[in-house]
Amino acid sequence: MQAGMAVGNLASAIGIRTEEAALVAELKAGSEEAFSLLIAQYHQPLYSLISRSLNDPADAADITQEVFIKVFRSICKFNGDASLRTWLYRIALHEASNQRRWWSRHKRQEIGIDAPADPSDDHAGESFSLASTLADRSSSPFDRAAQAELRLRVEAALRELPEAFRTVVVLREIEDLSYEEIAEILDTNLGTIKSRLTRGRAALRALLASDIPSAQNPQRFPQTRTTECIPSTSRSSHPTVQETGQ
């Protein structure tokens, strides 16, 4: 039975690669229909990734547009060494990184009129899940309103993480990419990716524990999907994470 499942997975993977190759060929030929299909398929995932990678998520729409412009101009250089999704995510993270550097130089002292406030109300009885709080589950307006403040807290905590930790946490917990895909996107070995994810999760828990009371709900932050053991983190070269959570 396992052999049959393996063959089925392999066939599925081959089918996906074949469809991707056909789409890339049409993109390289300048097909507007293919480019529209690419935007329809990847706009929301890329926008979500970029928004959570920026200091100011209000810039996400413009950066996402820049990503697709760059894709349109450089698709002929795509050689298929990585999957199309990996290539797109790599470009998106590069553009987000450029925007963060610009923001750091020019906008650090600015305060937007619609900048999210630091919520102070308690949510002692609420259940918390990173994926359910940040991912779009097409919930009802009432549910979205109920989780709005908690969402702001989680988004704020994510932005306090060092860039290396934040990127891996977002790619794994929000975008649901595999370790191998993340390593390929970031051009980093698998061990480093797992280490950053472990330390990023621990830092995020520490930040949220200082903001969201946990006495009445110790299961607020559930165990991760993976079976890996998450050790206690050593003190890293990013003291701001620990200090911010105090």
N, C-alpha and C positions, 0 to 999 in steps of 0.2 A: 504493500500500500504506500509506504514511504517512497519507494522507487517511482510509483505512478505520480505521486505529488511532485517529486523532483522534476520528472519529465514535463509535467504540466506547467510548473513554474518556469522551466527553461523555455518552453514554447511560448509562454506569455511574454517573457523577456525578449525573445527574438522578434515577436510580433510588434512590441513597443519600439524596439530599435529600428525595425523596418519602416514603421510609420514615421518615426522621427527623421530617418534618412530621407524619406520622400518629402517631408516638410522642409528640411534644410535645402534640398535640391531646388524646390520651388522658390524658397527665399533667395537663394543665390541667383536664380533666374529673374528676380525682380517682381515676383507675383504679389500684387497688392492684396489679393484674397488670402494668400498664405500669411502675409504679415498681419492682416486683420485677425486671422485665426490665432497667430502667436500672441497677439495682445489680449485677445479674449481669454486665452488659456492661462497666461502668466501674469496679467496685470495685477490681480488681487494678491497673489502670493508675494510678488515682488514689492508691491506697495506696503504690505504688512511687514515684510522683513525690513524695508528701508525705514519705515515709520518708527520701528522699535530700535533702530540703530542710530538714529539722529538725536542730537540734543534738543532740537525743536521739531516735533513731528509735523508741524504745519508746513514744513518744507518738503514733505514726502511726495506730494503730488508732482511738484516740479522735478524732483530728482528721478522719480519713476519715469517721467517723460524723457528726461535726458538719457536714461538707461536704454529705452527703446530706440532713441535716435542713434545712440552709439551702436546698438545691435544692428540696426539697419545699415549703418555705414561700414561695419566690420564683419558682417556675416560671411563675406567671401574668405575671410581668414580663418573661419571655423573649420578645423581639420578632423573633427570627430574623435580626438584622443580622449575627451571626456564627453559625458552626455550633454545634451542641449541644456537641460535644466541646471546642471552643474556650472556650465559656462555662463548662463544667465545670472545665476546667483553670485558668481564670482565678480561679474561686472557690477551688479547691484551693490555689493559690499564695498567694492573699490570706489564707486561714486559716493556712497554714504560716508566713507572714510574721508574723501576729499572735502565733502560738505562739512564734516565735523571739524576739520582743520580750519576751514574758512570761518566757521562759527566761532571757534576758539579765538581767532585773531580779531574778528570784527564785531561780534554780537554778544560777547560774554557779559557785558555790562548792561545790555538791554533787558527790559522787562516787558513782555507782551501784555497787552490789555486783556487778552483771553487766556493768559497762562493759568494752568490749573493750580488751585489753592491747595495747601497742605491740609487734608481733612483731619479733624480731631475727634469726631464722634466715635464711640465704641461700637464694635461689631462682635461682641463677645459670643453670641450664639450662632454665628453664621458659619456654614461649611465653606472651606476654601480649597480651590483646586486651580493651579496655574493655568492649565489648559482650558478649563471651563470658564475662567474669568477673562482670558484674553482671546480665545478663539471664538469665531462667529458661529454660534449654534442655532441661529435663526430663531431665537427665543421671542416670546411675546413682548410687547412694549412694557408691560408691568414687570416682567422678569428683568428686562434691560435696565429699567429705572432702579430696581432693587439692588442691582449689582454695580451701578454706575460709580458709586463712591469707592467701593472695594477695587474696582478696575483701575481707578485713578491711583490708588495706593500701590498697586502692583506695578503699574507702568512707571510710577515715580521711583520705586525701589529698583526696577530693572535699570533705569538710567543712572543710578548711583553705582552700579557695578562697573569695574574696570572693563574697558572695551573688549579685551580678549575673552573675559568670562561671559560678558553679556551676549556677544555674538554666538558663542557656542550654545548657551542656554536657549536663546531664541530659535536657533536652527534646530535644536533637538526637541525642546519642549513645545514650541509653538508651531514650527514648520514641520515637525515630525520627520525629520531626515534621519537616515541611519548614520552610525558613527563613520562608516566608510565614505558616505557622501559628504559629510562635514569635513573629513580629513582631505578629501579631494578638492572641495571648494576652497578651503583655507590653505591648501598645499602644506599641510602639517601632518606629522606622523600620528598614528592612531592612539598611542600612549599619551601624547600631549593633549589630544582632544579629550580623552576620558578624564585626565587629571584636571583640565580646565573646567569641565562640566561638573565634576565632583566639588571643586572649590567654589564654582559659581553658584551651585545649588545651596551649598552651606552658607555662603555670604548672603544670598537672597533670603534664606530662612531667618538669618540673624537680623536682617533689616526689617523683615515683616514681623518678627516676634516682638521687636521694640515698638511697632506701630499698631499691631492688632492684638488685643489681649487673648491669651491662649488658655487661661486657667479653666474655663468652662468647656473647652473643646480641644483637648490635646491631639485629636486626629485631624486638626484643621488642614495641615499640609500633608497629604497622603504620601505613601511610599511611591517611588518612581516606578515606571513600567518595567525597567530592567531589574535583573536579579543581582546586580553588582552591589557589593557592600560599599557604603559611603563612609570613609574614615573621617575622623576629625581633622580639620584643615590645620596646616602649620601656618605660622605668621608669614605672610607674603610681603612682597615689595609694594603692596597697595594698602597702606594703613588707613586710607580714607574710607574704605568699605567698613572696617571695624568701628572707626570713630563716628562715621555717619549714623550707624545703627544705634549708638548710645544715646 
